[in-house]
């Protein structure tokens, strides 16, 4: 089974090691602990699918009709990773 990517938090923050956590476990934790559907999608695109911030912005625009800046995606990822990593 494919393994999850490491956290991609910005500089100065600790990265959680997700190499031993299954993608399905990460997806389940995201669904349980992240309440915003938009934020859940963004975190799954980053942690499970491994998209870059710019690829995530492009995906959201093309497939979900969500207009959001790369900077905002970075903030959402950072904030939601904090919540998620407390539970994994």
C-alpha positions, 0 to 999 in steps of 0.5 A: 500500500502506498505511504503518505508523504511527509508534511510539507509545512513551511520553514521553522515548523517541525515536520511530522513523519508520516512515512509509516502512516497509511494514506487511508489512515491519514484520509480517515483522520482528515475526515474526522478532525478537519471540519471544513470540506474545502480544507479537507480537500486541500489537505488531502491534495497535499498529503495524499496526492502530493500536489504542490501549492500551485497545483492545488490552486489550479486543481481547486479552480478547474475542478471545484470552481474555487478561487483561492490564492497560493498563499491562502492554501499554504495557510490552510495547510499549515493550520489544518496540519497542526490539528491533524498531527495532534491526532495521528 
